[in-house]
């Protein structure tokens, strides 16, 4: 494909970025360094990439957790304390006063991080590619990689248009990684489609950046009892959940969600929890999560090919870290 595109995992107008990482403190240095790199790239390109509008994480210490980590809220607070990340632990009353859009149960732990916010993924990718070209990189798009071949001295990349040979290759193929890399990767990785919804607010000003934060909300003990969302960036309040039962192939057809799907989403996750978000769905798109069993990243040498470095997948929580991961693998 020709990036930025909407076939993989790096699209949809906005991606959450947060500095204290509930999935594990080992990810915090990636998040902190990525924020620095985004700012450097903004200065070089004049484009707005990172919007640190504040982020709210809501849950209970006894919840099953998110992305395979129990006590997600507790791990987030611990990471913030360990790395000196500016944050507040708010009472439910304080959240209700500051962000009256939320309808909380009353016993949640509430973590607020003023430096959290969202990234504009399509703009980030376009800015990175433009800078790469300006600095002398050759960017080839519109070619399908069909296979890799490696030996003790080189790696060959075969596409539908050409064959390339290099001393080393980095594979960041996301949902296409299992088939491309083969072997253990076909058993290790699963691809799950996720749907993103944009619902019309009754009052767009009440959900504008600065008045409404990005949020992650674990509100129950069921597998799908959580929702995350964004303020109005272009049109609508963007909301999504995560599912890990239905898998998909990366090239499978992705039909648009039916009206019944959007109604179920609103009834199950929005109604009664976010005041002022109507059930009128303005837009819905699909993205792909390529997931390991423990929701960790894969950043490692290929087990059979010493000259191939794999930096994919990111199990649904990777875009915020991607700039620093790229720097690390380079």
Backbone bond lengths (Angstrom), bond angles and torsions (degrees), N, CA, C in turn:
res aa  C-N    CA-C-N  psi(-1)  N-CA   C-N-CA  omega(-1)  CA-C   N-CA-C  phi
1 X - - - 1.455 - - 1.528 109.88 -
2 X 1.301 115.18 169.73 1.460 121.62 177.00 1.523 107.68 -105.72
3 X 1.324 118.33 106.40 1.465 120.15 -176.78 1.525 111.37 -78.13
4 X 1.349 115.96 154.95 1.466 127.37 -3.04 1.536 111.19 -71.31
5 X 1.314 116.19 142.33 1.466 122.10 -179.71 1.528 108.78 -141.31
6 X 1.335 115.40 172.90 1.469 119.36 -175.02 1.527 112.20 -114.76
7 X 1.338 117.10 30.76 1.457 120.04 -179.24 1.523 113.47 -96.25
8 X 1.333 117.63 -11.98 1.457 119.74 -173.70 1.504 113.56 -119.41
9 X 1.346 116.07 -116.89 1.460 120.93 -170.64 1.524 112.93 -130.50
10 X 1.332 117.31 12.55 1.468 119.71 -172.55 1.522 110.85 -130.64
11 X 1.325 115.04 56.23 1.456 119.90 -179.19 1.526 108.75 -150.21
12 X 1.316 115.93 -177.01 1.453 119.91 176.50 1.514 113.94 99.87
13 X 1.354 117.13 26.83 1.464 122.52 170.08 1.512 114.66 79.20
14 X 1.328 117.98 -39.13 1.465 120.32 -174.29 1.518 110.13 -153.16
15 X 1.344 114.78 149.68 1.460 122.54 173.00 1.524 107.71 -136.64
16 X 1.325 115.51 136.47 1.462 120.16 -179.79 1.525 109.92 -64.84
17 X 1.328 115.72 139.14 1.452 120.89 167.21 1.523 108.22 -128.04
18 X 1.317 115.81 135.71 1.464 122.91 179.13 1.514 107.13 -145.18
19 X 1.315 116.10 152.35 1.458 120.01 -172.60 1.528 112.85 -98.37
20 X 1.313 117.91 -37.55 1.463 121.99 174.25 1.524 107.27 -87.81
21 X 1.317 116.93 117.24 1.462 121.16 -167.61 1.527 110.75 -105.58
22 X 1.316 116.26 113.33 1.454 121.17 -179.74 1.508 113.77 -68.79
23 X 1.346 117.70 -19.48 1.455 120.69 178.14 1.522 112.45 -73.45
24 X 1.334 117.50 -12.57 1.458 120.35 178.54 1.509 111.30 150.73
25 X 1.324 115.94 138.14 1.463 120.44 -178.46 1.521 112.07 -63.79
26 X 1.332 118.23 -20.44 1.466 120.29 179.90 1.524 112.14 -64.40
27 X 1.336 117.29 -18.02 1.456 120.27 -179.98 1.530 112.91 -88.46
28 X 1.318 117.90 -15.51 1.461 120.35 -174.74 1.526 112.59 -58.80
29 X 1.345 120.72 -45.86 1.470 118.87 178.74 1.524 113.42 -57.80
30 X 1.337 117.55 -34.85 1.460 119.92 175.40 1.530 110.41 -62.00
31 X 1.334 116.46 -45.71 1.464 119.91 -177.64 1.521 111.44 -64.33
32 X 1.332 117.01 -44.72 1.454 120.41 -178.73 1.529 111.23 -64.63
33 X 1.322 117.18 -43.55 1.457 120.03 179.88 1.523 110.79 -68.30
34 X 1.327 117.22 -37.01 1.460 119.38 178.80 1.517 111.05 -61.01
35 X 1.333 117.90 -40.81 1.460 119.86 177.53 1.528 110.83 -58.97
36 X 1.321 117.13 -40.20 1.465 120.20 177.45 1.527 111.13 -63.39
37 X 1.318 115.94 -42.68 1.465 119.81 -177.98 1.527 110.84 -67.86
38 X 1.336 117.29 -40.55 1.474 119.10 177.72 1.519 110.03 -59.85
39 X 1.313 117.09 -41.91 1.463 120.00 179.25 1.528 111.24 -65.36
40 X 1.322 117.10 -40.36 1.465 120.24 176.67 1.532 110.42 -61.13
41 X 1.322 115.87 -42.35 1.461 120.52 -179.15 1.532 110.87 -67.78
42 X 1.323 116.64 -36.66 1.470 119.46 175.31 1.528 110.66 -60.30
43 X 1.333 116.12 -44.20 1.466 120.08 -179.22 1.524 111.27 -64.27
44 X 1.322 116.75 -34.82 1.463 120.70 -177.96 1.528 112.82 -77.49
45 X 1.324 116.56 -30.06 1.464 119.76 -172.07 1.525 113.72 -110.37
46 X 1.332 117.65 -18.78 1.460 120.16 -176.01 1.514 113.55 75.94
47 X 1.308 117.83 11.93 1.470 121.51 -179.79 1.525 109.99 -100.02
48 X 1.319 115.83 148.50 1.457 121.77 176.67 1.524 108.76 -89.23
49 X 1.329 116.35 116.70 1.462 121.73 -175.18 1.522 112.75 -114.28
50 X 1.325 116.79 -41.22 1.465 123.15 -172.88 1.524 109.22 -116.74
51 X 1.325 116.23 126.03 1.465 121.69 177.93 1.528 108.67 -117.07
52 X 1.346 118.07 95.40 1.471 121.04 -178.72 1.530 111.03 -81.52
53 X 1.319 115.70 75.89 1.473 121.30 -172.98 1.524 112.70 -91.08
54 X 1.333 117.35 -2.85 1.458 121.38 -177.25 1.516 111.62 102.55
55 X 1.324 115.22 146.08 1.455 120.62 -178.49 1.512 111.95 -137.86
56 X 1.318 115.74 142.73 1.454 123.13 -177.23 1.521 108.93 -121.40
57 X 1.326 116.86 126.75 1.459 122.22 175.44 1.517 107.53 -116.99
58 X 1.311 115.67 125.77 1.463 122.68 -173.02 1.520 109.96 -122.80
59 X 1.315 116.19 137.36 1.456 119.43 178.02 1.510 111.57 175.37
60 X 1.310 114.59 -172.81 1.455 121.63 177.59 1.523 108.51 -121.45
61 X 1.319 116.26 148.96 1.462 119.38 -178.21 1.523 111.92 -64.26
62 X 1.340 116.74 -21.16 1.463 121.16 -178.37 1.518 113.13 -94.17
63 X 1.333 118.40 0.87 1.461 121.40 179.91 1.523 111.13 -63.80
64 X 1.338 117.71 155.44 1.466 120.30 178.29 1.517 113.25 -61.41
65 X 1.303 117.35 -22.75 1.453 120.13 177.12 1.514 112.52 105.21
66 X 1.320 115.04 -174.01 1.460 123.39 -178.67 1.519 107.17 -136.14
67 X 1.339 115.52 141.04 1.467 121.77 177.71 1.522 111.99 54.30
68 X 1.336 114.81 41.71 1.452 119.85 173.35 1.509 115.85 78.82
69 X 1.338 118.29 3.17 1.460 121.08 -178.79 1.519 110.36 -112.99
70 X 1.341 118.70 111.99 1.462 120.12 173.98 1.515 110.63 -65.81
71 X 1.318 116.05 159.33 1.470 122.84 -177.97 1.526 110.62 51.42
72 X 1.309 115.39 52.12 1.467 121.36 -179.03 1.524 110.82 -58.15
73 X 1.313 116.85 -41.35 1.467 120.20 -178.56 1.526 110.28 -67.63
74 X 1.340 117.10 -40.75 1.458 120.28 178.42 1.510 112.30 -65.82
75 X 1.346 116.84 -40.43 1.463 120.46 177.64 1.524 110.90 -64.46
76 X 1.320 116.73 -36.04 1.464 120.60 178.59 1.525 110.72 -64.15
77 X 1.326 115.88 -46.07 1.467 120.09 179.61 1.520 110.60 -63.10
78 X 1.333 116.95 -42.99 1.469 120.64 179.35 1.521 111.70 -61.68
79 X 1.336 116.82 -40.71 1.461 120.41 179.13 1.521 111.03 -65.06
80 X 1.324 116.59 -39.74 1.468 120.37 179.00 1.527 110.56 -63.68
81 X 1.315 116.43 -42.27 1.461 120.20 179.68 1.528 110.93 -66.98
82 X 1.324 116.78 -41.92 1.466 121.11 -177.10 1.530 111.93 -64.57
83 X 1.334 116.93 -39.17 1.458 120.77 -174.78 1.530 113.23 -101.42
84 X 1.312 117.63 6.54 1.449 120.64 177.45 1.519 113.67 65.82
85 X 1.315 116.88 35.18 1.464 122.10 -179.44 1.530 108.88 -83.89
86 X 1.304 116.63 128.73 1.463 120.83 -179.02 1.526 109.68 -59.67
87 X 1.323 116.52 129.73 1.453 120.55 -179.09 1.512 109.95 -162.88
88 X 1.321 115.59 168.47 1.457 123.64 172.36 1.524 108.50 -134.87
89 X 1.325 115.92 143.21 1.456 121.11 168.11 1.530 105.75 -104.04
90 X 1.331 115.52 109.54 1.460 122.22 -171.64 1.516 111.28 -98.06
91 X 1.320 115.84 153.74 1.455 120.90 169.53 1.523 108.78 -79.69
92 X 1.312 115.46 163.30 1.462 119.69 176.60 1.519 110.32 -59.68
93 X 1.326 116.85 -39.08 1.466 120.03 179.34 1.522 110.84 -63.39
94 X 1.319 117.19 -39.21 1.467 120.23 179.26 1.523 111.16 -66.89
95 X 1.327 116.78 -39.27 1.464 119.56 176.78 1.520 110.44 -64.25
96 X 1.323 116.75 -44.13 1.459 120.61 -178.61 1.525 111.90 -62.99
97 X 1.314 116.38 -34.60 1.466 119.75 178.49 1.517 111.21 -73.65
98 X 1.329 116.81 -42.09 1.464 120.89 -176.39 1.522 111.21 -77.79
99 X 1.335 116.41 -39.29 1.468 121.67 -177.17 1.532 108.91 -130.53
100 X 1.320 117.50 79.04 1.465 120.50 -175.00 1.524 113.87 -67.71
101 X 1.318 117.76 -4.41 1.468 120.07 177.91 1.525 111.80 -68.55
102 X 1.341 117.84 -24.02 1.456 121.52 -176.10 1.526 110.43 -87.62
103 X 1.326 115.62 135.05 1.468 122.78 175.18 1.530 108.02 -110.19
104 X 1.329 116.16 92.31 1.460 121.84 -175.01 1.526 111.23 -89.26
105 X 1.326 115.64 159.42 1.462 120.89 179.37 1.520 112.20 -76.88
106 X 1.327 117.51 -31.19 1.455 120.61 176.95 1.510 114.83 120.12
107 X 1.340 117.79 -12.71 1.466 119.83 -178.30 1.529 112.27 -119.05
108 X 1.315 117.53 17.74 1.462 121.21 -178.64 1.534 111.54 -77.92
109 X 1.333 114.86 152.31 1.457 121.62 164.54 1.524 106.69 -91.79
110 X 1.333 116.37 134.21 1.460 120.20 -170.78 1.529 109.76 -125.32
111 X 1.297 115.70 116.24 1.472 122.71 -178.92 1.515 108.65 -108.68
112 X 1.324 116.38 127.97 1.465 120.66 178.28 1.520 109.66 -121.86
113 X 1.322 115.84 129.58 1.465 122.40 -178.82 1.532 108.48 -123.25
114 X 1.324 117.73 108.06 1.471 119.80 -176.10 1.517 113.63 -65.10
115 X 1.339 118.78 -24.28 1.453 120.99 -179.76 1.509 114.66 -86.85
116 X 1.338 117.25 -4.08 1.458 120.37 175.24 1.525 109.55 -75.54
117 X 1.318 115.69 169.88 1.454 118.77 179.91 1.508 110.50 168.67
118 X 1.334 115.37 -139.93 1.460 117.80 -179.81 1.522 110.77 -138.93
119 X 1.333 113.33 154.01 1.456 123.07 172.98 1.516 108.56 -105.99
120 X 1.327 115.79 153.27 1.461 121.99 175.45 1.537 107.24 -99.52
121 X 1.331 118.65 94.93 1.467 120.10 -166.80 1.520 113.97 -62.69
122 X 1.329 117.48 -44.14 1.459 118.17 -179.39 1.528 111.52 -62.20
123 X 1.333 116.30 -40.16 1.466 120.07 179.66 1.516 110.34 -69.60
124 X 1.336 117.59 -38.77 1.473 120.66 177.12 1.526 110.75 -59.06
125 X 1.319 116.34 -47.19 1.462 120.20 -176.95 1.526 110.72 -66.19
126 X 1.329 117.02 -42.67 1.463 120.05 178.68 1.528 110.73 -61.95
127 X 1.335 116.35 -41.49 1.466 119.86 179.75 1.519 110.85 -65.24
128 X 1.327 117.74 -41.85 1.469 120.71 179.29 1.532 111.31 -63.18
129 X 1.319 116.93 -44.06 1.461 119.90 -179.20 1.527 111.13 -66.71
130 X 1.328 116.72 -40.06 1.468 119.52 178.05 1.529 110.89 -61.86
131 X 1.329 116.45 -43.52 1.471 119.66 179.19 1.526 110.77 -67.02
132 X 1.325 116.65 -38.38 1.467 119.78 178.74 1.527 110.52 -59.92
133 X 1.314 116.25 -45.71 1.466 120.02 178.96 1.526 110.55 -63.72
134 X 1.323 116.14 -43.17 1.466 119.69 -178.75 1.523 111.79 -62.66
135 X 1.343 116.01 -29.78 1.464 120.51 -178.84 1.527 112.52 -90.95
136 X 1.327 116.74 4.57 1.453 119.70 172.51 1.514 116.67 107.42
137 X 1.321 118.12 3.29 1.463 119.87 178.59 1.524 110.57 -73.96
138 X 1.307 115.64 150.19 1.463 121.77 170.72 1.521 107.71 -100.61
139 X 1.312 116.41 121.72 1.466 121.86 -178.39 1.524 107.92 -110.98
140 X 1.304 116.78 118.77 1.465 121.25 179.64 1.529 108.29 -112.23
141 X 1.313 116.02 123.49 1.466 120.99 179.47 1.515 109.12 -125.52
142 X 1.326 115.52 171.03 1.453 119.68 179.52 1.515 114.01 72.82
143 X 1.335 117.50 18.59 1.464 122.14 175.07 1.525 108.86 -118.99
144 X 1.311 116.59 138.23 1.456 121.03 177.96 1.529 109.50 -95.92
145 X 1.318 116.31 120.96 1.465 120.28 175.85 1.520 107.89 -76.61
146 X 1.324 115.99 123.00 1.467 119.96 -176.75 1.523 113.26 -100.94
147 X 1.343 117.55 -28.68 1.470 117.84 177.55 1.525 110.46 -167.71
148 X 1.329 113.95 161.10 1.461 122.83 172.97 1.519 108.67 -115.79
149 X 1.309 115.26 146.80 1.461 121.27 173.36 1.525 107.20 -134.42
150 X 1.322 116.66 131.83 1.468 119.37 -176.70 1.523 109.72 -133.66
151 X 1.353 114.24 148.59 1.466 120.66 172.38 1.524 107.85 -138.70
152 X 1.299 117.23 -164.02 1.460 120.65 -174.10 1.518 113.44 -71.64
153 X 1.329 117.74 -15.82 1.468 119.47 -173.96 1.514 114.61 -120.86
154 X 1.327 119.36 -16.50 1.466 119.93 -173.89 1.525 110.88 -160.10
155 X 1.332 114.12 167.71 1.465 122.06 174.23 1.523 107.89 -125.42
156 X 1.317 116.28 135.78 1.462 121.56 177.12 1.526 108.80 -111.59
157 X 1.317 114.75 130.75 1.462 122.03 177.52 1.520 107.51 -110.82
158 X 1.324 116.30 120.57 1.461 121.59 -178.30 1.527 108.51 -106.88
159 X 1.327 116.19 127.89 1.463 121.34 176.80 1.521 109.19 -119.30
160 X 1.319 115.45 178.87 1.465 119.51 177.51 1.524 111.83 -74.27
161 X 1.349 116.78 -3.86 1.455 119.61 -176.47 1.517 113.75 -123.48
162 X 1.340 117.82 -23.67 1.463 119.48 -173.52 1.520 109.84 -162.25
163 X 1.326 115.25 174.83 1.467 122.69 174.51 1.521 107.91 -127.21
164 X 1.330 116.07 132.37 1.462 122.35 -177.24 1.524 108.76 -122.77
165 X 1.328 116.15 142.29 1.458 121.14 176.80 1.518 108.80 -126.10
166 X 1.327 116.44 136.20 1.465 121.27 -178.33 1.519 109.15 -147.10
167 X 1.330 114.92 164.39 1.450 119.76 177.11 1.516 112.66 -70.20
168 X 1.314 115.82 -34.34 1.464 121.30 179.95 1.520 109.31 -144.16
169 X 1.329 116.25 152.13 1.462 122.09 177.27 1.526 108.49 -134.20
170 X 1.323 115.70 137.85 1.468 121.88 172.71 1.523 107.37 -108.82
171 X 1.321 116.79 126.18 1.461 121.97 -179.42 1.525 108.60 -104.87
172 X 1.335 115.80 118.89 1.468 121.69 176.73 1.521 108.26 -128.09
173 X 1.317 115.95 56.84 1.465 121.32 -167.74 1.516 114.50 -91.65
174 X 1.330 118.40 0.78 1.461 119.46 175.11 1.510 112.96 55.92
175 X 1.334 115.23 -126.22 1.461 120.56 -175.14 1.523 113.11 -63.48
176 X 1.323 117.32 -19.00 1.459 121.06 179.17 1.531 112.08 -89.16
177 X 1.323 117.48 -4.11 1.463 121.05 -176.97 1.532 113.36 -63.34
178 X 1.336 120.07 -42.73 1.469 117.83 -177.26 1.521 113.21 -56.03
179 X 1.327 117.17 -48.55 1.457 119.65 -178.01 1.523 111.29 -70.97
180 X 1.324 117.34 -36.95 1.462 120.58 -176.80 1.526 111.83 -70.66
181 X 1.332 116.93 -39.76 1.462 121.23 -174.92 1.522 112.46 -88.65
182 X 1.340 116.87 -28.44 1.454 121.05 176.00 1.521 113.15 66.60
183 X 1.323 115.40 -164.88 1.458 121.81 176.19 1.513 113.23 54.73
184 X 1.326 114.68 -133.38 1.462 120.73 -176.27 1.523 112.22 -62.11
185 X 1.331 117.08 -25.13 1.457 119.63 -176.26 1.528 111.99 -65.48
186 X 1.320 117.46 -29.84 1.465 119.55 179.96 1.519 111.73 -68.53
187 X 1.335 117.25 -25.10 1.461 121.46 177.67 1.528 111.94 -92.95
188 X 1.327 116.04 -29.80 1.467 120.98 -176.05 1.521 113.03 -75.05
189 X 1.332 116.83 -35.68 1.456 121.13 -168.58 1.526 112.08 -107.14
190 X 1.327 115.51 138.80 1.457 122.32 174.53 1.515 108.63 -127.21
191 X 1.336 116.29 142.86 1.466 121.71 -178.71 1.521 109.13 -111.21
192 X 1.339 115.64 122.88 1.454 122.16 -177.53 1.522 110.17 -119.19
193 X 1.333 118.38 127.93 1.469 119.76 175.50 1.526 110.45 -77.00
194 X 1.325 115.74 139.19 1.461 122.12 177.82 1.530 108.11 -126.21
195 X 1.312 116.10 142.16 1.461 120.30 -177.78 1.519 110.52 -108.24
196 X 1.315 115.97 133.75 1.456 124.11 177.35 1.527 107.97 -107.58
197 X 1.333 116.12 133.67 1.462 121.32 -177.45 1.522 110.01 -121.03
198 X 1.333 115.62 143.70 1.458 121.82 171.61 1.526 108.08 -116.66
199 X 1.344 116.37 113.98 1.461 121.56 179.87 1.529 110.03 -104.27
200 X 1.314 115.44 145.37 1.461 120.74 -178.85 1.520 110.14 -75.62
201 X 1.328 118.23 128.47 1.470 120.36 174.66 1.519 110.25 -82.81
202 X 1.330 115.99 152.12 1.463 119.72 174.62 1.525 110.54 -65.98
203 X 1.332 116.15 -36.81 1.455 122.43 179.61 1.521 107.50 -133.94
204 X 1.334 117.03 104.10 1.463 120.51 -175.87 1.523 111.90 -60.94
205 X 1.330 117.52 -32.26 1.462 120.32 -178.76 1.519 111.74 -63.16
206 X 1.326 117.62 -31.80 1.463 121.23 -179.28 1.520 112.02 -70.41
207 X 1.324 116.86 -16.92 1.467 121.23 -178.95 1.520 111.41 -116.61
208 X 1.315 116.34 21.40 1.456 120.74 178.13 1.518 110.23 -76.31
209 X 1.342 118.20 151.86 1.465 120.17 173.14 1.524 110.31 -54.70
210 X 1.322 115.28 133.83 1.459 120.54 -174.67 1.518 112.73 102.04
211 X 1.316 116.05 -29.17 1.469 120.33 175.53 1.528 112.15 -107.96
212 X 1.322 116.14 -17.71 1.458 121.12 -179.99 1.523 107.65 -139.14
213 X 1.336 118.20 127.64 1.469 120.70 -175.40 1.520 111.96 -89.29
214 X 1.319 116.29 169.15 1.459 117.81 161.34 1.526 106.08 -69.10
215 X 1.325 117.44 153.20 1.466 118.73 -178.67 1.515 110.97 -150.28
216 X 1.329 114.51 153.65 1.463 124.18 170.30 1.514 105.97 -129.12
217 X 1.320 117.16 124.81 1.467 120.55 -170.15 1.519 109.28 -131.73
218 X 1.318 116.35 110.28 1.461 123.07 172.35 1.521 106.24 -98.25
219 X 1.333 117.36 108.91 1.464 119.82 -170.69 1.527 114.24 -113.22
220 X 1.334 118.02 1.70 1.453 119.96 179.86 1.505 111.23 -159.49
221 X 1.323 116.39 -176.58 1.462 121.19 -175.38 1.518 113.19 -99.09
222 X 1.340 117.59 -4.95 1.452 119.96 178.94 1.523 111.98 -74.28
223 X 1.331 115.52 162.15 1.460 120.05 -177.11 1.522 112.00 -59.04
224 X 1.327 117.76 -35.52 1.460 120.51 -176.25 1.524 112.85 -109.46
225 X 1.331 116.66 21.94 1.465 119.95 -178.51 1.519 111.47 -86.36
226 X 1.311 116.63 56.61 1.457 120.08 172.49 1.524 109.26 -155.97
227 X 1.322 115.01 158.15 1.451 121.94 -178.55 1.524 107.37 -148.35
228 X 1.308 116.00 150.52 1.467 119.26 173.91 1.522 108.62 -133.22
229 X 1.345 116.28 159.85 1.446 117.01 -175.19 1.513 114.10 -164.69
230 X 1.344 113.41 178.96 1.456 123.65 -171.88 1.525 109.76 -138.14
231 X 1.322 116.47 158.64 1.459 119.47 170.27 1.531 110.44 -71.28
232 X 1.321 115.63 177.10 1.458 120.35 176.07 1.522 108.74 -71.62
233 X 1.325 116.83 116.79 1.460 121.88 177.64 1.522 109.87 -98.12
234 X 1.321 116.59 -52.08 1.459 120.83 174.75 1.531 109.88 -117.23
235 X 1.317 116.24 -58.52 1.459 120.34 177.12 1.520 108.46 -153.97
236 X 1.312 116.82 126.04 1.441 120.80 176.07 1.510 114.41 91.25
237 X 1.323 115.21 156.60 1.458 123.28 174.85 1.523 106.77 -90.77
238 X 1.319 116.81 116.28 1.463 121.08 -177.17 1.516 109.67 -83.44
239 X 1.337 116.33 127.24 1.457 122.76 -177.61 1.525 109.28 -136.79
240 X 1.333 115.80 149.96 1.461 119.92 179.21 1.516 110.01 -158.39
241 X 1.314 114.21 158.69 1.463 122.04 169.97 1.526 106.93 -120.32
242 X 1.311 116.69 -168.65 1.459 121.51 177.25 1.523 108.76 -135.71
243 X 1.334 116.56 139.92 1.462 120.28 176.31 1.517 108.62 -128.69
244 X 1.334 115.73 143.35 1.455 120.78 -177.60 1.530 110.54 -133.39
245 X 1.329 115.48 41.18 1.464 121.16 175.91 1.522 111.66 -117.48
246 X 1.317 117.64 -40.48 1.455 121.64 -178.12 1.522 110.11 -95.01
247 X 1.334 116.63 121.98 1.461 120.88 176.42 1.526 109.44 -100.47
248 X 1.328 114.14 167.29 1.463 119.73 -177.34 1.518 108.44 -152.25
249 X 1.316 116.75 154.15 1.455 120.94 171.02 1.519 109.10 -84.60
250 X 1.331 118.56 148.54 1.469 119.69 -174.34 1.521 113.60 -63.47
251 X 1.330 117.93 -23.74 1.464 120.81 -179.35 1.522 112.97 -103.87
252 X 1.329 116.98 6.50 1.460 119.90 177.75 1.522 110.79 -66.80
253 X 1.315 116.24 153.20 1.465 121.29 175.54 1.526 109.41 -63.88
254 X 1.318 115.38 141.97 1.459 120.85 179.72 1.516 109.34 -122.55
255 X 1.331 117.27 87.12 1.464 119.24 -178.90 1.518 111.42 -63.94
256 X 1.301 115.85 148.47 1.457 120.64 178.54 1.518 109.74 -64.05
257 X 1.326 118.41 144.11 1.466 120.44 178.37 1.523 111.24 -57.51
258 X 1.305 115.32 140.85 1.462 120.71 178.36 1.523 110.01 -77.27
259 X 1.320 115.22 164.21 1.467 120.00 178.71 1.523 110.86 -57.15
260 X 1.339 116.56 -36.76 1.465 119.82 179.91 1.527 110.91 -64.06
261 X 1.336 117.42 -34.03 1.462 120.90 178.13 1.524 111.10 -65.14
262 X 1.319 117.19 -44.73 1.459 120.20 -179.88 1.517 111.11 -67.01
263 X 1.327 116.66 -35.81 1.464 119.70 177.43 1.520 111.26 -65.86
264 X 1.348 116.63 -40.70 1.467 119.80 177.60 1.523 110.91 -65.15
265 X 1.318 116.76 -41.06 1.457 120.28 178.31 1.524 110.61 -58.71
266 X 1.318 116.50 -47.32 1.467 119.67 -178.55 1.518 110.96 -65.62
267 X 1.326 117.07 -44.04 1.463 120.23 -177.38 1.523 112.03 -65.70
268 X 1.332 117.09 -38.67 1.462 120.57 -173.99 1.517 112.97 -82.82
269 X 1.332 117.99 -32.49 1.461 119.57 -168.27 1.526 115.09 -124.88
270 X 1.320 118.20 -12.27 1.455 119.98 -173.95 1.526 111.61 -115.98
271 X 1.307 116.65 -51.86 1.462 120.85 -177.02 1.531 110.37 -59.72
272 X 1.305 115.43 128.61 1.456 120.39 -179.41 1.508 114.23 84.50
273 X 1.329 118.06 -7.55 1.466 120.98 -179.97 1.524 113.05 -115.73
274 X 1.331 116.74 -34.46 1.462 120.53 178.52 1.519 108.23 -122.19
275 X 1.307 116.13 109.17 1.460 120.60 -179.81 1.518 109.74 -74.22
276 X 1.332 115.93 131.93 1.455 119.91 175.12 1.511 115.45 92.73
277 X 1.343 117.45 11.86 1.461 121.07 175.67 1.524 107.56 -110.33
278 X 1.311 116.20 112.95 1.462 120.52 -175.74 1.525 110.39 -75.87
279 X 1.328 115.71 169.10 1.464 120.07 178.35 1.533 111.96 -86.62
280 X 1.319 117.23 4.31 1.455 120.78 178.29 1.527 109.69 -76.71
281 X 1.324 116.11 112.25 1.470 121.65 -178.01 1.525 109.20 -90.26
282 X 1.321 115.22 120.09 1.452 121.09 -178.39 1.520 112.64 -83.17
283 X 1.328 116.01 -28.84 1.450 120.65 -172.31 1.516 109.07 -165.87
284 X 1.324 117.05 150.49 1.464 121.48 173.54 1.519 108.29 -149.88
285 X 1.328 116.77 133.75 1.461 121.63 178.77 1.515 108.79 -136.52
286 X 1.322 115.38 164.88 1.465 122.14 -179.58 1.523 110.36 -112.11
287 X 1.323 116.27 139.97 1.464 121.10 168.88 1.523 108.00 -128.18
288 X 1.313 116.59 170.76 1.460 121.72 -174.28 1.520 110.80 -115.88
289 X 1.332 115.62 134.25 1.453 122.27 168.77 1.528 107.41 -103.93
290 X 1.312 117.48 124.89 1.459 121.54 171.78 1.517 106.79 -105.64
291 X 1.335 117.13 116.56 1.459 122.31 -158.51 1.523 111.41 -124.96
292 X 1.335 114.91 137.70 1.456 121.64 170.61 1.532 109.10 -91.43
293 X 1.327 119.04 163.49 1.468 120.48 -177.52 1.524 113.99 -58.46
294 X 1.356 118.40 -31.98 1.467 119.62 -179.70 1.525 112.51 -104.76
295 X 1.347 116.70 12.59 1.463 123.40 178.78 1.533 112.87 63.62
296 X 1.325 116.87 16.74 1.458 119.71 176.17 1.516 111.05 -84.09
297 X 1.318 115.26 171.38 1.459 121.46 175.68 1.530 109.04 -83.37
298 X 1.322 115.84 161.55 1.451 122.23 166.24 1.521 107.06 -113.20
299 X 1.323 117.18 109.14 1.468 123.24 173.55 1.518 105.39 -132.85
300 X 1.324 116.53 98.12 1.466 119.03 -170.06 1.521 109.93 -167.24
301 X 1.331 114.68 167.77 1.451 120.32 170.44 1.525 109.53 -69.23
302 X 1.318 115.80 144.89 1.460 119.91 171.62 1.533 107.39 -61.17
303 X 1.321 119.03 136.00 1.469 120.11 -174.16 1.532 113.81 -62.87
304 X 1.334 117.92 -21.77 1.460 120.42 -177.96 1.529 113.18 -110.24
305 X 1.328 116.78 -17.99 1.464 120.93 -174.21 1.528 109.52 -123.89
306 X 1.287 117.18 103.01 1.456 122.42 -176.06 1.529 112.03 -61.25
307 X 1.312 116.80 -29.42 1.462 120.24 -175.78 1.537 113.26 -90.35
308 X 1.304 117.08 5.05 1.468 121.05 177.85 1.524 108.94 -112.35
309 X 1.323 115.84 121.47 1.460 122.48 176.93 1.523 108.45 -104.57
310 X 1.319 116.64 129.73 1.466 121.97 -179.93 1.521 108.54 -104.41
311 X 1.309 116.82 126.67 1.465 121.81 176.82 1.521 108.19 -130.48
312 X 1.307 114.96 65.22 1.452 120.78 -175.75 1.519 105.87 -177.92
313 X 1.296 121.09 140.40 1.448 127.01 10.80 1.521 111.18 -100.25
314 X 1.327 114.69 -172.49 1.465 119.77 -178.92 1.521 113.00 -122.72
315 X 1.322 117.20 10.66 1.468 122.55 168.34 1.529 113.73 56.45
316 X 1.322 116.39 30.82 1.457 119.86 173.29 1.507 116.03 88.56
317 X 1.348 118.10 2.08 1.476 118.21 179.80 1.526 110.50 -136.76
318 X 1.343 116.27 39.85 1.441 118.85 -170.10 1.508 118.79 -105.54
319 X 1.348 119.07 -25.38 1.464 117.08 -169.63 1.527 112.13 -61.12
320 X 1.311 117.04 -36.55 1.470 120.19 -179.51 1.522 112.62 -59.86
321 X 1.340 116.32 -26.12 1.460 121.76 -177.37 1.529 113.00 -96.89
322 X 1.316 117.85 -6.42 1.465 120.81 -163.14 1.512 113.15 -63.64
323 X 1.333 118.19 -35.70 1.463 119.24 -178.34 1.527 110.67 -64.38
324 X 1.332 117.50 -44.26 1.456 120.79 -179.60 1.529 111.62 -72.47
325 X 1.330 117.59 -33.42 1.464 119.36 175.08 1.515 109.38 -62.43
326 X 1.329 116.77 -43.06 1.456 120.40 178.24 1.512 112.23 -60.09
327 X 1.319 116.52 -43.64 1.459 120.81 177.18 1.538 110.44 -61.51
328 X 1.308 117.18 -41.45 1.465 121.24 -177.82 1.517 111.79 -65.47
329 X 1.336 117.38 -46.29 1.455 118.85 -177.69 1.531 110.41 -70.36
330 X 1.346 117.60 -30.36 1.465 119.49 175.19 1.531 110.15 -64.06
